[in-house]
Amino acid sequence: MKKPELILIAGAIIGILMALLNVPFHSLITSVFLVVLGTVYLYLGFALFNEIPIRKIFNSESYKGLGPWRIVVAAGTGLGLSQLTLGLLFALNNYPMTRILINCGLVVTALMLLLALIRNSSERHRFYRATAIRCAAFIIVGVITLLVYSQQGQPA
């Protein structure tokens, strides 16, 4: 994980802890960090996961040797993690449509986990291992969020 991603995740965790302690403005802090993290995953996920610097996104030399599978898996992982991140935000703020967003994110992320594991068995590349670990961690967080949200008796 890169430093900006770790900072955003740490900020979101701090916001969640603030929510558990009923600190004022916890919703604002959590929302800012989770929205920015979801946006980074959605629009820059392919570059973030392939370790392409932001300044070299439009440079064709940055994509030499990546292959179509790595780009597709990275883009799909970004989409799935973005949905899970925003689903977590919706669950924390009790917004409607939370279950649908988390369920869609879980399906996409599980599919990307499956693709990463299949490709890792044949290529043994660090990218696929890192993607599999990241997807598995977010799937666990998504399932826990879905279970806690369902236990609260919230309407879909």
DATAUR-V367628 format. One record per residue. N is the residue number from 1. PHI is phi in whole degrees, -180 to 180 (none if undefined). OMEGA is omega in radians with two decimals (* if undefined). D_FIRST is the distance of its C-alpha to the first C-alpha in whole Angstrom. Layout:
n={N;N}
phi={PHI;PHI}
omega={OMEGA;OMEGA}
d_first={D_FIRST;D_FIRST}
This chain:
n={1;2;3;4;5;6;7;8;9;10;11;12;13;14;15;16;17;18;19;20;21;22;23;24;25;26;27;28;29;30;31;32;33;34;35;36;37;38;39;40;41;42;43;44;45;46;47;48;49;50;51;52;53;54;55;56;57;58;59;60;61;62;63;64;65;66;67;68;69;70;71;72;73;74;75;76;77;78;79;80;81;82;83;84;85;86;87;88;89;90;91;92;93;94;95;96;97;98;99;100;101;102;103;104;105;106;107;108;109;110;111;112;113;114;115;116;117;118;119;120;121;122;123;124;125;126;127;128;129;130;131;132;133;134;135;136;137;138;139;140;141;142;143;144;145;146;147;148;149;150;151;152;153;154;155;156}
phi={none;-85;-60;-61;-66;-65;-64;-66;-66;-64;-63;-66;-66;-62;-63;-67;-64;-63;-66;-67;-95;56;-79;-60;66;-63;-65;-65;-65;-63;-63;-62;-66;-72;-67;-65;-63;-64;-68;-63;-63;-69;-93;-120;-61;-63;-79;-63;-75;-91;57;-96;-63;-59;-70;-109;-63;-90;-93;-67;-66;-69;-99;-66;83;-79;86;-67;-64;-65;-70;-66;-65;-67;-67;-66;-65;-61;-64;-65;-69;-65;-64;-67;-65;-72;-65;-64;-62;-63;-67;-67;-98;57;-84;-73;70;-65;-61;-64;-65;-68;-62;-63;-64;-65;-66;-65;-68;-65;-63;-68;-63;-62;-63;-64;-68;-65;-69;-68;-67;-97;-103;55;-105;-62;-59;-71;-65;-64;-66;-64;-66;-63;-64;-63;-64;-70;-65;-62;-63;-65;-67;-62;-61;-64;-67;-66;-65;-69;-69;-75;75;-76;-72;-72}
omega={3.11;-3.06;3.11;3.12;3.12;3.11;3.14;3.11;3.12;3.09;3.11;3.11;3.08;3.09;3.11;3.08;3.08;3.11;3.12;3.14;-3.13;3.07;3.13;3.11;3.10;-3.12;3.13;-3.11;3.13;-3.12;-3.12;-3.10;-3.12;3.10;3.12;3.12;3.10;3.11;3.10;3.11;-3.07;-3.01;-3.09;-3.10;-3.12;3.12;-3.12;-3.08;3.09;3.11;3.06;3.12;-3.09;-3.11;-3.10;-3.12;-3.09;3.12;-3.08;3.12;-3.11;-3.06;3.12;3.08;-3.14;-3.10;-3.09;-3.12;-3.13;-3.14;3.13;3.13;3.13;3.13;3.10;3.08;3.08;3.11;-3.13;-3.14;3.08;3.11;3.12;3.13;3.13;3.03;3.06;3.09;3.13;-3.13;-3.13;-3.11;3.14;3.08;3.09;3.10;-3.10;-3.09;-3.12;-3.13;3.13;3.12;3.10;3.11;3.11;3.14;-3.12;-3.12;3.09;3.08;3.12;3.05;3.12;3.11;3.13;3.13;3.11;3.14;3.12;3.13;-3.13;-3.04;-3.09;3.13;-3.11;3.13;-3.09;3.07;-3.14;3.12;3.14;3.13;3.14;3.13;-3.14;3.13;-3.14;3.07;3.11;3.12;3.13;3.13;3.11;3.11;3.14;3.13;3.13;-3.14;3.12;3.13;3.13;3.11;-3.13;3.07;3.14;*}
d_first={0;4;7;8;6;7;10;11;10;12;15;15;16;18;20;21;22;24;25;26;28;30;29;30;28;25;25;25;22;20;21;20;16;16;18;16;13;15;16;13;12;16;16;13;12;13;12;8;8;11;9;12;13;15;18;18;18;22;22;23;22;19;19;21;21;18;21;22;20;17;17;19;16;13;16;17;14;13;17;17;14;15;19;17;16;19;21;20;21;24;25;24;27;29;29;31;30;27;27;28;24;23;25;24;20;20;23;20;17;19;21;17;17;20;20;17;19;22;20;18;22;23;21;19;16;12;11;13;12;9;10;13;11;9;13;14;13;13;17;18;17;19;22;22;22;25;27;27;28;31;32;33;35;34;35;33}
